Amino acid sequence: MKVLVTGSSGFIGQALAQRLKAENWKVLGIDRRPGPSTNFLCDILDAKQLLETIQACAPDALVHLAARIDIDEKADVSGYPANVEGVRNVIDAVRSTPSIKRTVWTSSQLVCRVDYAPKSDTDYNPDSSYGRSKVLTEQTVREQDGGATQWCLARPTTVWGPGMSAHYQRFLRMIQRGYYFHIGREPLLKSFSYVGNITHQYLQLLKADPDRIHRKTLYLADYEPLDLVAWGDAFQRALRARPIPRMPVPLARAMAYSGDAAIALGLRQFPLTSRRLKNILTEYQFDLTATEAICGSLPSTFQQGIDETVEWFNNLSQPKA
């Protein structure tokens, strides 16, 4: 089986390519940036080159991961063309490539704000331009019937593990240096995804019988919610850092207001803003019954994820020979 992965230089893309290769799949990667899993440099906004590349690959299946994924509070949807025009280009190329029988289209949990429980797959309530751009991703896939393939939409939640973004590397570095703090005194339960588990889920979506995935929308996350406090404490122990202190919520809100003001004045980064604080304090758990029925048990435990992530993180700090 030959599978083409768009966004193959990204966090999930690289991990998925490694998982598929370990399962003896032939994997080809497309990305506008070079990377160990990228075979073809191609921007999905270049419709002509994209069509030529996908037709030349002639894969049996395609996993679409390429997207702009940051949340820019100053941008509107037009600032996320990869999530709109890029998706249309990929669908057009898929429709023109007869070898492709199955596609998995990646959306996001943020098609709804984190404190909103959707009543259906098309009940949207985003609170960011990124979220709105992913709503357009989903609407395009549905309107175009996934490029006339067996298709499903995947909504990953927050993904963590080896290879994760600079933002989460800073989180680990803050714990390591004793600068990180918990907010409040209560557990904070969230449906997070360990990268080794989400790649397993993508693999199972590619292998499942067509009637189990076709035209379905599935959240991808670990089946047991993660306690944000226990997560931080587990990293603290693995990194041999000092215990993580707790900050009262009112003090955190005051810091968040200061962060809002700093961002408004043009500072690009600040440790805490009102949006970030809300995301931290808002619990969310998704019904993963349908996903579990298709994908089965997950390969990595919570502690395995912690250990593998800390090993990767420590290796980042090692001087290169």
C-alpha positions in Angstrom: 0.0 0.0 0.0 1.4 3.4 -1.0 0.2 6.4 1.0 1.0 10.1 0.4 1.2 12.4 3.4 0.8 16.2 3.0 2.5 18.2 5.6 5.1 15.5 6.1 7.7 17.8 7.7 5.3 18.8 10.5 5.1 17.3 14.0 2.4 14.7 13.2 3.5 14.2 9.6 7.0 13.1 10.5 5.7 10.8 13.3 3.0 9.3 11.0 5.5 8.7 8.2 7.7 6.8 10.7 4.8 4.7 12.0 3.6 3.8 8.5 7.2 2.8 7.4 7.5 0.7 10.5 4.3 -1.1 9.4 5.9 -1.7 5.9 3.8 0.8 4.1 5.4 2.7 1.2 5.3 6.4 2.3 5.8 9.5 0.2 5.7 13.0 1.7 4.8 16.4 0.4 5.7 19.6 2.2 6.8 23.1 1.3 9.7 22.7 3.8 12.4 20.0 3.6 12.4 17.3 6.2 13.4 13.6 6.8 10.0 12.4 5.7 9.5 14.8 2.7 10.1 13.5 -0.8 8.7 16.4 -2.7 8.9 20.1 -2.0 5.6 21.5 -3.0 3.3 24.2 -1.6 -0.3 23.1 -1.7 -1.3 26.6 -2.8 0.5 25.9 -6.1 -2.4 23.9 -7.7 -0.5 23.0 -10.9 2.6 21.7 -9.2 0.5 19.9 -6.6 -1.6 18.1 -9.3 1.6 17.0 -11.2 3.2 15.8 -8.0 0.3 13.8 -6.7 -0.4 12.3 -10.1 3.3 11.3 -10.4 3.1 9.6 -7.0 -0.1 7.7 -7.9 -0.7 6.7 -4.2 -3.4 4.4 -3.0 -4.3 6.6 -0.1 -3.7 10.2 1.1 -3.5 11.7 4.6 -3.9 15.4 4.5 -2.1 17.2 7.3 -0.7 20.3 5.6 -2.1 23.4 7.2 -1.3 26.7 9.0 -1.9 25.7 12.6 -0.9 28.7 14.7 -3.6 30.9 16.3 -3.0 34.5 15.3 -5.4 36.8 17.1 -4.7 39.6 14.6 -5.3 37.6 11.4 -8.6 36.8 9.8 -9.5 33.7 7.8 -7.8 35.1 4.7 -4.5 34.7 6.6 -5.0 30.9 6.5 -5.1 30.1 2.8 -3.6 26.7 3.2 -6.6 25.7 5.2 -9.0 26.9 2.5 -7.6 27.3 -1.0 -5.0 24.6 -0.2 -7.6 22.1 0.7 -9.5 22.8 -2.5 -6.3 22.2 -4.5 -5.6 18.9 -2.8 -9.2 17.7 -3.4 -9.0 18.7 -7.1 -5.7 16.7 -7.4 -7.2 13.7 -5.6 -10.2 13.7 -7.9 -7.9 13.7 -10.9 -5.7 10.8 -9.5 -7.7 7.6 -10.0 -5.3 5.5 -8.0 -6.4 7.2 -4.7 -9.2 5.2 -3.1 -9.0 6.5 0.5 -8.4 9.9 2.1 -8.1 11.2 5.6 -8.6 14.9 6.0 -7.3 16.6 9.1 -9.4 19.3 10.7 -9.2 20.4 14.4 -11.1 20.3 17.7 -11.1 24.1 17.4 -13.9 24.1 14.9 -15.7 24.7 18.2 -14.4 26.8 21.1 -13.0 24.7 23.9 -16.0 25.2 26.3 -18.6 24.3 23.7 -20.1 20.8 23.2 -21.3 20.5 19.5 -24.6 18.8 19.0 -23.6 17.3 15.6 -20.7 17.1 13.2 -21.7 20.3 11.5 -22.6 22.3 14.7 -19.7 24.8 14.6 -18.7 27.4 17.1 -15.1 28.6 16.6 -13.6 31.5 18.4 -10.5 32.1 16.3 -9.7 32.7 12.7 -7.8 29.4 12.7 -10.9 27.6 13.9 -13.0 29.3 11.3 -10.5 28.3 8.6 -10.9 24.6 9.7 -14.6 24.9 9.5 -14.1 25.8 5.9 -11.8 22.8 5.5 -14.6 20.5 6.7 -17.2 22.2 4.6 -15.1 21.9 1.5 -14.4 18.2 2.1 -18.0 17.5 2.6 -19.2 19.5 -0.4 -16.6 17.8 -2.7 -17.3 14.4 -1.1 -13.6 13.9 -0.3 -12.6 14.0 -3.9 -14.8 11.1 -4.7 -12.9 8.7 -2.4 -13.6 6.7 0.7 -13.0 9.5 3.2 -13.2 10.7 6.8 -12.5 13.9 8.7 -10.2 13.7 11.7 -10.3 16.2 14.5 -7.1 15.9 16.6 -7.0 17.5 20.0 -3.8 18.9 21.6 -0.9 16.6 20.5 2.2 16.1 22.6 5.3 14.0 22.5 8.7 13.8 20.9 9.0 16.4 18.1 6.4 18.8 19.6 6.5 22.5 18.9 8.7 25.2 20.3 5.8 26.3 22.5 5.7 22.9 24.3 9.5 22.8 24.4 9.3 26.1 26.4 6.8 24.4 28.7 9.2 21.6 29.5 12.1 24.1 29.8 10.1 26.1 32.3 9.4 23.0 34.4 13.1 22.0 34.2 14.2 25.5 35.4 11.5 25.7 38.1 9.6 28.6 36.4 6.4 26.8 35.7 3.4 26.9 38.0 0.0 25.2 38.2 -3.1 27.5 38.3 -5.6 26.8 41.0 -6.0 23.7 43.2 -8.3 21.4 41.2 -7.4 18.7 38.6 -7.9 19.9 35.0 -9.1 17.0 32.7 -8.6 17.3 29.0 -8.7 15.0 26.0 -5.0 15.2 24.8 -3.3 13.0 22.2 0.1 11.4 22.7 1.8 11.5 19.3 2.5 7.7 19.3 -1.2 7.0 19.9 -2.6 9.5 17.3 -0.3 8.0 14.6 -1.7 4.6 15.5 -5.2 6.0 15.1 -4.4 7.5 11.6 -3.0 4.1 10.6 -6.2 2.4 11.7 -8.3 4.9 9.7 -6.3 3.9 6.6 -6.8 0.2 7.3 -10.5 0.1 8.4 -13.3 -1.3 6.3 -14.8 1.5 4.2 -18.3 1.4 5.8 -16.7 2.1 9.2 -15.0 5.4 8.2 -16.7 6.7 5.1 -18.1 10.2 5.5 -17.5 10.1 9.3 -16.1 12.8 11.5 -13.9 11.5 14.3 -12.1 13.1 17.2 -8.6 11.7 17.7 -7.2 11.6 21.3 -6.2 9.2 24.0 -9.3 7.5 25.3 -8.6 8.5 29.0 -8.5 12.2 29.6 -5.2 13.7 30.8 -5.1 15.6 34.1 -3.0 18.8 33.2 -1.7 18.9 36.8 -0.6 15.3 36.9 0.9 15.8 33.4 3.1 18.6 34.6 4.0 16.8 37.8 5.0 13.7 35.8 7.3 15.8 33.7 8.7 17.5 36.8 9.6 14.1 38.3 11.1 12.8 35.0 13.2 16.0 34.6 14.3 15.8 38.2 13.1 19.4 38.7 11.8 21.1 41.9 8.1 20.5 42.7 5.7 22.7 40.7 4.2 25.5 42.8 0.5 26.6 42.6 -0.7 30.0 41.7 -4.2 31.3 42.9 -6.6 31.9 40.0 -7.1 35.6 40.8 -3.4 36.2 40.6 -3.2 34.3 37.3 -6.0 36.5 35.9 -4.1 39.6 36.8 -1.0 38.2 35.0 -3.2 37.4 32.0 -4.6 41.0 31.8 -1.0 42.2 31.8 -0.2 39.8 29.0 -3.2 41.1 27.0 -1.8 44.6 27.3 1.6 43.5 26.3 0.3 41.8 23.2 -1.8 44.9 22.3 1.4 47.0 22.5 3.1 44.7 20.0 4.9 42.2 22.1 4.7 38.9 20.2 5.0 36.6 23.2 4.0 36.7 26.8 3.8 33.8 29.3 0.1 34.2 30.0 -2.9 35.9 28.2 -6.6 35.7 28.8 -7.1 33.3 25.9 -4.3 31.1 27.2 -5.6 31.2 30.7 -9.1 30.3 29.5 -7.7 27.4 27.5 -5.8 26.2 30.6 -8.7 26.3 33.0 -11.4 24.9 30.6 -11.8 21.2 30.9 -12.9 19.3 27.7 -13.5 15.6 27.1 -14.7 14.2 23.9 -16.8 11.1 23.2 -14.2 8.8 21.6 -16.5 5.7 21.5 -16.6 5.7 17.7 -12.9 6.3 17.4 -12.1 3.5 19.8 -14.4 1.1 18.0 -12.4 1.6 14.8 -8.9 2.1 16.1 -8.8 -0.3 19.1 -6.5 -0.1 22.0 -3.6 2.4 22.0 0.0 1.4 22.0 1.5 3.9 24.4 0.7 4.4 28.1 0.8 7.8 29.8 4.1 7.0 31.5 5.7 5.7 28.3 4.7 9.0 26.7 6.4 11.0 29.5 9.6 8.9 29.4 9.9 9.1 25.6 9.2 12.8 25.5 11.8 13.6 28.2 14.4 11.4 26.5 13.8 13.3 23.3 13.9 16.7 25.1 17.1 15.9 26.9 18.7 14.9 23.6 17.8 18.3 22.2 20.1 19.8 24.8 23.1 17.5 24.1 25.9 19.1 22.1 26.2 17.7 18.5 29.3 15.9 17.6 
